[in-house]
Amino acid sequence: MTTLPKPSDVRTAALERRSIRRYRPDPIPEPLLREILELALKAPSAWNLQPWRILAVRDPELKRALKEASFGQRQVEEAPVVLVLYADMEDALAHLEEVIHPGVQGERREAQKASILKAFAGMDPKARAQWGAGQSYILLGYLLLILQGYGLASVPMLGFDPERVKALLGLPAHAAIPALLPVGYPAEEGFPHHRLPLERVVRFL
Ligand SMILES: Cc1cc2nc3c(=O)[nH]c(=O)nc-3n(C[C@H](O)[C@H](O)[C@H](O)COP(=O)(O)O)c2cc1C
């Protein structure tokens, strides 16, 4: 069994994470990647719907093609793994059984399913996809911090052609892709944080 590294504390991870766009060629051990994904999948979502899905792309040819679909951004090819985070609301809604808590049984279970379906029935697939993408950004936030905690670098990316990415990876037309996430061991330091001060963002009432 591979021994997993000890993660840093969450404060250190938040302070040290920054976008990294150059990576060492070292592969990411699969047990470590699985552990990180397992932890990130603890992220919460409305109704616990978990509409997110992930493709972990390691194949060099696919990564090269993804780079082309990402306006040539080289980190997509250089990173040993590219996580393609997408939301598939149609799949999620077709499998509500999977996500409703086992503690909810009988009539309450059926009522919960019906109320979820009713909430989305009035939306067209595009609006549903948008909703799913919003939920998936919660998972993305978890991923960024957990990766950093384990000494792995990443850069969230929206600079890609979603239709090309969907065609390349065989994703359904209704899927939304909130981000591509190249991941690897860092080969640069990245830029120091430049953030709005707390006073600009938060008001205590
Ligand atoms: C949703 C999202 C999309 C982004 N898209 C890109 C991208 O396509 N290419 C890129 O180089 N950086 C991209 N970034 C990285 C941001 O530029 C970066 O997070 C921001 O400047 C703050 O810097 P830091 O991540 O180093 O703290 C994206 C970030 C987010 C959250």
The ligand as an SDF file (V2000), in Angstrom:
LIG
                    3D

 31 33  0  0  0  0  0  0  0  0999 V2000
  -13.2270   30.0470  -12.8130 C   0  0  0  0  0  0  0  0  0  0  0  0
  -11.8030   30.4360  -13.1160 C   0  0  0  0  0  0  0  0  0  0  0  0
  -11.3540   30.4510  -14.4250 C   0  0  0  0  0  0  0  0  0  0  0  0
  -10.0110   30.7690  -14.7210 C   0  0  0  0  0  0  0  0  0  0  0  0
   -9.5510   30.6490  -16.0190 N   0  0  0  0  0  0  0  0  0  0  0  0
   -8.2140   30.7420  -16.2550 C   0  0  0  0  0  0  0  0  0  0  0  0
   -7.6810   30.4160  -17.5350 C   0  0  0  0  0  0  0  0  0  0  0  0
   -8.3860   30.0250  -18.4710 O   0  0  0  0  0  0  0  0  0  0  0  0
   -6.3460   30.5130  -17.7050 N   0  0  0  0  0  0  0  0  0  0  0  0
   -5.5000   30.9000  -16.7010 C   0  0  0  0  0  0  0  0  0  0  0  0
   -4.2850   30.9570  -16.9340 O   0  0  0  0  0  0  0  0  0  0  0  0
   -5.9700   31.2060  -15.4650 N   0  0  0  0  0  0  0  0  0  0  0  0
   -7.3030   31.1210  -15.2140 C   0  0  0  0  0  0  0  0  0  0  0  0
   -7.7970   31.3790  -13.9380 N   0  0  0  0  0  0  0  0  0  0  0  0
   -6.8710   31.7290  -12.8470 C   0  0  0  0  0  0  0  0  0  0  0  0
   -7.0760   33.1530  -12.3320 C   0  0  0  0  0  0  0  0  0  0  0  0
   -6.5190   34.0720  -13.2270 O   0  0  0  0  0  0  0  0  0  0  0  0
   -6.4470   33.2530  -10.9400 C   0  0  0  0  0  0  0  0  0  0  0  0
   -7.0980   32.3420  -10.0710 O   0  0  0  0  0  0  0  0  0  0  0  0
   -6.5540   34.6520  -10.3350 C   0  0  0  0  0  0  0  0  0  0  0  0
   -5.8280   35.5750  -11.1030 O   0  0  0  0  0  0  0  0  0  0  0  0
   -6.0360   34.6880   -8.8910 C   0  0  0  0  0  0  0  0  0  0  0  0
   -4.7110   34.2410   -8.8320 O   0  0  0  0  0  0  0  0  0  0  0  0
   -4.2770   32.9810   -7.9490 P   0  0  0  0  0  0  0  0  0  0  0  0
   -5.1310   31.8280   -8.3740 O   0  0  0  0  0  0  0  0  0  0  0  0
   -2.8290   32.7580   -8.2580 O   0  0  0  0  0  0  0  0  0  0  0  0
   -4.5030   33.3350   -6.5200 O   0  0  0  0  0  0  0  0  0  0  0  0
   -9.1370   31.1300  -13.6590 C   0  0  0  0  0  0  0  0  0  0  0  0
   -9.6160   31.1480  -12.3330 C   0  0  0  0  0  0  0  0  0  0  0  0
  -10.9140   30.7910  -12.0560 C   0  0  0  0  0  0  0  0  0  0  0  0
  -11.3710   30.7500  -10.6100 C   0  0  0  0  0  0  0  0  0  0  0  0
  1  2  1  0
  2  3  1  0
  2 30  2  0
  3  4  2  0
  4  5  1  0
  4 28  1  0
  5  6  2  0
  6  7  1  0
  6 13  1  0
  7  8  2  0
  7  9  1  0
  9 10  1  0
 10 11  2  0
 10 12  1  0
 12 13  2  0
 13 14  1  0
 14 15  1  0
 14 28  1  0
 15 16  1  0
 16 17  1  0
 16 18  1  0
 18 19  1  0
 18 20  1  0
 20 21  1  0
 20 22  1  0
 22 23  1  0
 23 24  1  0
 24 25  2  0
 24 26  1  0
 24 27  1  0
 28 29  2  0
 29 30  1  0
 30 31  1  0
M  END
$$$$
